[in-house]
Amino acid sequence: MRRRKEPIKTSGPLCLTFTKGLRDGLPICLGYLSVSFTFGMMVVQHDLPAWIAMLISMTNLTSAGQFAGTDLIIQGAMYVEVAVTTFVINIRYMLMSLSLSQKVEAKMSTFQRLILSFGITDEVFAVAMQQKEAVNSRYFAGLIVTPYCGWALGTLLGATATSFLPLSVRTALGIAIYGMFLAILIPPARKSKAILLVIAIAAIIRCGFAWIPVLNQLSSGWVIIICAVIAAAFAAWRFPLREEET
């Protein structure tokens, strides 16, 4: 009697292959092209060489942190100011990493975790957390590769194409980053009054630093730090997460 073949398993960690990670990361890659293009253009417009823009993008992979940190460097800010500002802006990645550590498969080595943690971004985190299976190193590596290449390629294109673009186009692309931030803030603010209130508080404090004498002498880096810390502290005090929400 012929032995019946067992059905091929279609679930489990082995389904999350490197190729699947590449495919899942492709939409993120395409989205990163436009934002990193703007970053590369901004760096070159302030008389920094294109290789500096590439070096920053390939060693950081953080949109808001790169824009803020590079802007402070251009303004001649102190090193400690740049360091603290980028730390505050990027501290969310620490929380994402802690959350993802519960999602990855147990046999992933510490070395693999350290290497792959470099590629954690908001979008990569969201896609990884949506997987039904435990995320393995092959899938996570593929998920990181395409966004990383898109971010680096966009920076290169922006840095090299700036000299060929007319002023009107460069000006229009220069405000693209603000449009991205609005696209990130508006949807959750419309759904949550708590988020809307926190955004309003941060905006009001920022206006105070811009218009109040003496306070308007403070550098932009420290203003960002103060606004972020006060708004975040207010949110933690006024809208704490309950046990069942964590």
N, C-alpha and C positions, 0 to 999 in steps of 0.2 A: 504494500500500500504506500503510495507516494506521500511523502511528508509535506505537510502544508507549510508554505513559506510564511514566516512571520511578517506582519506589515511593517513598513519602514516608519520609524518614529519621526514625527514632524514637529515635536515639541521638545523642550529641554535646551540646555545651554549650547549644544552643538549646532542648533539652528541659527544661533547668532554668530554668523561667520564674518570674516573680514570684508568680503564682498558686500554683504548686507549692510555693514557699517558704512562702506563707501557710498552706497545708494542712499541710505538715510541721511547722510551728511551733505549730499549734493544740494538740496534746497538751501541749507545754511550757507554753503559755499557761495551760491549765487547772490544771496542777500548780503554777504560780507563784501562782495566786490565793490559795490557802490560806496559803502561807508569807508572802506580802506582806501579807495581811490581819492576820496576827499581828504583823508589824512595825509596821504603821500603828497597831494597838491599843497596842503597847508604847510608842510615842512619845507618844501622847496621854495615856496613863495616868501618864506622868511630867511632866505639865503643860506639854508643848510643844505648840504649835498644829499643827493638821492640815496647814497649808501647808508646815510644816517637814518633816513626814513625806513629803509629795509631792515636795518639792524634793530630798530625799536620794535617794528611789527613782528619780526621773527623771534624776538626774545620776550615779548610781553603778551600779545594776543588778548588785548582788552581794550575795547573801543573808548569808553569813557575815561579810563585811567590813562590811556595814551594821549588823548586829546588834552586832558587837564595837565598831565605831567609835562608834555611837550610845550604847552602854552606857558607854563611857569618857567621852563628852561629858557624859552625865547625872551621872557621878561627879565631874566637874570635873577630869579629867585634863589634863595639859599637851598643847599642840598637837603637840609632837614625839613624844609617846607615842602619840597617836592616829594620826599619820602613819606611824610605823614599824610599828605593829600592823597597820594596814590594808594597808600595803605587803607585809608578810610573808604575811598571809592571802591576798592577791590576786596574789602573784607568779606563781602557776600560770598566770594568763592570758597572761603573757609567753611562757611555753613553748608554750601552745596556739596563740598567734598565729604563732610561728615555725614550728610544724608546719603550720598552715593556709596559710601563705605558699607552701608547696610544692604545695598542693592547688588553689588558685585559678588561674583562667586567666591566662596571661602578659600579656594585653592590659589587665588591670585596672590602672587608673592609681593612682599613689601617693596622690592625693587620695581616691579611692574606698576604698582600703585603710585610710586613716586614719579616715575616717568610719565604715566598717563595723566596724572593730576595736572600737569602743565596745560593740557588741552581743554580743561573744563571751562566752558563759557555758559552764559544763560541758556542759549539755544541747545548746546550739546547736553547740558544737564536735563533740560526738559524732554528731549528725545530719549535719552538713556533711561530716565525714570518711567517712561511710558511702556517700556518693554515688559512683557509678562514673565519672561524667564530671568534668571540671574544673569547679569551682564558679565561676559568673559573678556579677557584681554584682547582677543582677536577682533571681536566686534567693536570694542571701545577704541582700539587703535584705528580701525577703518573709519569710525564715526568722527574721529579727530582729524584724520589726514586731509580730507576734502575741505573742511572749513579752514584749516591752517593754510593750505595751498591757495584757497580763494582770498584769504586775508593778505597773504604775502604778494600774490599776483596783483590784486587791486592796488596795493601800496606802490608796487613797481610801476604800474601803468599810470597812476596819478602823478608820481614823482617825475616820470620821463615825459609825460604828455603835456605838462603844465606850460612849457615854453611854446607849444604849438597851438594852444587854445586861445581864442579871443577873450578879452577882458570880461565881456558880458557873460560868457559861459563859465569862466572861473568864479565870477561873483555869485552866479546862481548855484553852482556846485558847493560854494563855500558855506551856504546855509543848509546843506543837506543834513548835516549832523543834528541841527536843531529840529528838523522835521522827524528824524529818527527818534529823538528823545520824546517829542510830542506823541509819536505813535506808540511809544512804550508806556507813557504816563496816562494818556487820556482813557483808553479802554478800562483799566482797573479803577481809575478814579470815578468813572461813570457808574460802576457797579458797587463801589464801597465808599460810604461817607467818611469812614476812618482814613482811607488813603487820600481822599480829596482834602480833608482837613489838614493832614500832615503836609501835603504839597503846598497848601495855602500858607501854613505857618512858616515853612522854609522860604517861600517867596517873600513874605512880609519881612522876615528877618533880613533877607538879602537886600531888600529895598532900604531898610534902615541903615545897613552898612554903606549903601550907595549915597544916601542923602544926608545923614546926620553928620555934622561936623565932628572932627577927630576920628570917629569910626570910619569915615570914608578914606582915611589915610592907611588903613590896614590893607595889606596885600591880598590879592584875590585867592591865593592858596589857603591862607588862614581863614578867610571868610567862608570858603567852601567847607572847611573842616568844622567850623563853629556852627554853621547852618545845619549841616548833616547830623552832628552830634545832638544838638538841641531838639531837632525835629524827631530824630530816632528815639531819644530819651522820652519825649512827650508821648510818642506812640506806644512805647513799652509800658509807660505808667497808665495811660488812659485807656488803651485797648489791648490788655494782656491776653494771650492765648489761654484758653481753658485747657484742662488736662485732656479732654476728649478730642481737642482740635490739633494736638501736637502729634 
